[in-house]
Amino acid sequence: MPELPEVEMVKNAVAPRVTGRRIERLELFDPSVCGHPAAGDFARAVTGRTIASVARRGKFLRFLLEGGSELVVHLRMTGVLLACTPDFPEEPHTRAVFHLSGGVQLRFADMRRFGRLWLISPGETDDFTGMDRLGPEPFDPCLTPRWLKEKLGGSRRAVKTCLLDQSAVAGIGNIYSDEILFAARIQPQRPACSLTAPEWKRLAGTIPALMKFHVEQTACPPEEYLRTRGREYRNTPYLRVYGHAGEACPVCGARLERVVIGGRSSVFCPKCQPRRSERG
């Protein structure tokens, strides 16, 4: 599933091509992609609206429309969003095509059909997208060691599970939780309540620094994003533990181990990320 750096890449690649363009027509090949309102109402409500700007919140893409409406997109596991001309080859499993002014199309494809589109009307309470339950962004100044400890320090859940909780910190998924915990030298199975003050400090510093690094490394020009159809994320060479189970730790050379925590795979170094708490 795309996480914050990849969704930021999509936003930056798509926004220049669609901002300022009017939605002239919407083709829905799979009405179930509309989470709210129903497909017919959704199509009627977005038609004629101009995309004023594009933003991101956690893993959600937000297309702010003139007049106060907001088109929200979640890519989930296999969603792809492309802004292209009509002659660009169509992706398999295309679910919706927004025909924009100036001969541009905004296409949403999704092989596994988990992705969703929502429309929030002016004055409407958003209790359907899930954005109302998101915690702060990784770059929010509130994300201090004290804040993290107060938010998560009373939990007996694994710290890996806590980082995946979008109500704690928005935008972190399976990939970057592994990378964050490795960089902070914290074993992913450790109960959050077992972390010490130095570990909370390292975690609070690592989260924004590592996410900023991967946002920068994942970025690509709109032309390259379109050429690769938004599927070739550029973070892979910079992942130090995720996807490297059984290989040598890049720091100490020990064999990286894989465990399953709450149904999610996690990779860590048994030497750099010990089970014991660090005191003092």
C-alpha positions in Angstrom: 0.0 0.0 0.0 1.4 3.5 -0.8 2.4 5.3 2.3 3.0 9.0 3.0 6.1 9.4 0.7 4.4 7.6 -2.2 1.1 9.5 -1.8 3.1 12.8 -1.6 4.8 11.8 -4.9 1.4 11.2 -6.5 0.1 14.5 -5.3 3.1 16.4 -6.7 3.0 14.6 -10.0 -0.7 15.0 -10.6 -1.3 18.5 -9.2 0.4 20.5 -11.9 -1.6 18.8 -14.6 -5.1 19.1 -13.0 -5.0 22.3 -11.0 -7.3 25.0 -12.5 -9.1 22.6 -14.8 -12.8 22.0 -14.8 -14.3 18.6 -14.5 -16.5 18.4 -17.6 -17.6 14.8 -17.4 -17.1 11.7 -15.2 -17.1 8.2 -16.6 -17.6 5.6 -13.9 -16.8 2.1 -15.0 -17.2 0.7 -11.5 -19.8 2.6 -9.5 -18.7 0.8 -6.3 -15.6 3.0 -6.3 -17.7 5.9 -5.0 -17.7 5.6 -1.2 -19.9 8.7 -0.7 -22.3 9.8 -2.0 -23.9 7.2 -4.3 -22.4 7.0 -7.8 -25.1 9.0 -9.6 -25.1 11.8 -7.1 -21.3 11.8 -7.0 -21.0 12.2 -10.8 -23.6 15.0 -10.8 -22.0 16.9 -7.9 -18.4 16.9 -9.3 -19.4 17.8 -12.9 -18.7 21.4 -13.7 -16.4 21.9 -10.7 -12.9 23.3 -11.0 -10.0 21.8 -9.2 -8.6 24.7 -7.2 -5.7 22.8 -5.5 -4.5 19.3 -4.5 -3.4 18.4 -1.0 -2.5 15.4 1.1 -3.5 14.3 4.6 -1.9 11.1 5.8 -2.4 8.6 3.0 -5.4 10.5 1.6 -5.3 12.7 -1.5 -7.5 15.8 -1.3 -8.7 17.6 -4.5 -10.1 20.9 -3.3 -12.9 22.1 -5.6 -14.0 25.6 -6.2 -17.2 26.2 -4.3 -16.0 24.4 -1.2 -16.4 20.7 -2.1 -13.6 18.3 -1.6 -12.9 15.2 -3.7 -11.0 12.7 -1.5 -9.1 9.7 -2.9 -7.5 6.7 -1.1 -5.4 4.4 -3.2 -5.4 1.6 -0.7 -3.3 -1.4 -1.9 -3.3 -1.2 -5.7 -4.8 2.1 -6.7 -3.2 4.2 -9.4 -4.0 7.8 -10.2 -2.8 9.3 -13.6 -3.3 12.7 -15.2 -2.8 12.3 -18.9 -4.1 13.0 -22.4 -6.9 10.9 -23.9 -4.4 9.1 -26.3 -2.3 7.7 -23.4 -2.7 3.9 -23.1 -5.4 3.0 -20.7 -4.5 1.1 -17.6 -6.1 -2.3 -16.9 -8.8 -2.1 -14.2 -9.6 1.5 -14.8 -12.5 2.4 -12.5 -13.1 6.1 -13.2 -12.1 8.8 -15.7 -12.5 12.5 -14.9 -12.6 14.4 -18.2 -11.1 17.8 -17.5 -11.0 21.0 -19.5 -8.0 21.4 -21.9 -8.0 17.8 -23.0 -6.7 16.2 -19.8 -8.0 13.1 -18.1 -7.6 12.1 -14.5 -7.8 8.4 -14.3 -8.2 6.1 -11.4 -7.3 2.4 -11.8 -7.4 -0.2 -9.1 -6.8 -3.9 -9.6 -8.1 -5.1 -6.2 -10.9 -2.6 -6.0 -10.1 -1.5 -2.4 -9.5 2.2 -3.4 -12.2 4.7 -2.9 -13.4 8.1 -4.0 -15.5 10.4 -1.7 -17.0 13.8 -2.1 -17.4 16.1 0.9 -20.0 18.8 0.1 -19.7 22.3 1.7 -20.8 22.2 5.3 -21.1 18.4 5.3 -19.6 16.5 8.3 -16.9 14.1 7.1 -17.7 10.9 9.1 -17.1 8.6 6.2 -13.6 9.0 4.8 -11.7 8.3 8.0 -9.7 11.5 7.9 -11.4 12.7 11.0 -9.7 9.9 13.0 -6.1 10.7 11.8 -3.4 11.7 14.2 -0.8 14.4 13.4 1.5 14.3 10.4 5.0 13.1 11.0 6.3 16.6 10.6 3.9 18.2 13.1 5.7 20.1 15.8 3.5 18.4 18.4 5.3 15.1 17.8 7.6 15.5 20.7 9.0 12.7 23.0 6.5 13.7 25.7 3.6 13.7 23.3 4.5 10.3 21.9 4.9 8.8 25.4 1.6 10.3 26.5 -0.2 9.0 23.4 1.4 5.5 23.2 3.3 4.9 26.4 0.4 3.4 28.3 -0.2 0.7 25.6 0.9 -2.9 25.9 0.7 -3.2 22.2 3.8 -3.8 20.2 5.4 -0.5 19.3 5.3 -1.6 15.6 1.5 -1.9 15.9 1.3 1.6 17.5 3.1 3.2 14.6 0.6 1.6 12.2 -2.2 3.2 14.1 -3.3 6.2 11.9 -4.9 7.8 14.9 -1.4 8.0 16.5 0.6 9.3 13.5 -0.8 9.7 10.0 0.8 8.2 7.0 3.1 5.5 8.4 2.6 2.0 7.1 4.3 -1.3 7.2 7.4 -0.2 5.2 8.3 2.9 7.1 7.5 1.6 10.5 10.2 -1.0 10.0 12.6 1.7 8.7 11.8 4.0 11.6 12.2 1.4 14.3 15.5 0.2 12.8 16.9 3.8 12.7 15.7 4.4 16.2 17.2 1.0 17.4 13.9 -0.2 18.9 12.8 -3.8 18.6 9.4 -3.9 16.8 7.8 -6.4 19.2 8.5 -4.4 22.3 5.4 -3.2 24.1 5.1 0.5 23.8 4.9 0.8 27.6 8.4 -0.6 27.9 10.1 2.2 26.0 12.5 4.4 28.0 12.9 8.1 27.9 16.0 7.9 25.5 14.0 5.6 23.2 11.0 8.0 23.1 13.4 10.8 22.2 15.1 8.8 19.4 11.7 7.8 18.1 10.4 11.4 18.1 13.5 12.5 16.2 13.6 9.6 13.8 10.0 9.8 12.6 10.1 13.2 10.9 13.7 12.9 9.7 13.2 9.5 8.1 9.9 10.4 6.5 11.3 13.7 5.1 14.3 11.7 3.6 12.0 9.2 1.9 9.7 12.0 0.6 12.7 13.5 -1.0 14.0 10.2 -2.5 10.6 9.1 -3.8 9.9 12.4 -5.6 9.9 12.4 -9.4 8.9 14.8 -12.2 5.3 14.4 -13.6 6.7 13.2 -16.9 8.6 10.3 -15.2 5.7 9.5 -13.0 3.4 9.2 -16.0 6.0 7.2 -18.0 6.2 4.6 -15.2 2.4 4.8 -14.7 2.9 5.7 -11.1 4.0 2.2 -10.1 7.8 2.4 -9.9 8.5 3.9 -6.5 12.0 5.2 -6.1 12.4 4.4 -2.4 13.6 0.8 -2.9 17.3 1.4 -3.0 17.1 3.4 0.3 15.2 0.8 2.4 17.6 -0.6 4.9 15.6 -3.5 6.4 12.1 -3.7 4.8 12.2 -6.5 2.3 15.7 -7.6 3.3 14.9 -10.5 5.8 17.8 -13.0 5.8 20.3 -10.5 4.5 23.1 -8.8 6.5 22.3 -5.8 8.6 23.7 -2.7 6.9 25.0 -1.5 10.3 26.4 -4.6 12.1 26.3 -7.4 9.6 24.0 -9.6 11.7 21.3 -11.6 9.9 18.1 -9.6 9.6 15.1 -11.4 11.0 11.4 -11.5 10.1 8.5 -11.7 12.5 4.7 -11.3 12.2 3.2 -8.8 14.5 -0.5 -8.3 14.5 -0.8 -10.0 11.1 1.9 -7.8 9.5 5.4 -8.8 8.5 8.2 -6.9 10.2 12.0 -7.1 9.6 14.6 -6.1 12.2 18.1 -6.6 13.4 18.4 -8.7 16.6 21.7 -6.9 17.5 20.9 -3.3 16.6 17.3 -3.6 18.0 17.6 -5.7 21.2 14.6 -7.0 23.1 15.7 -5.4 26.3 14.9 -1.9 27.3 17.6 0.7 27.4 17.7 2.3 30.9 19.2 5.6 31.8 
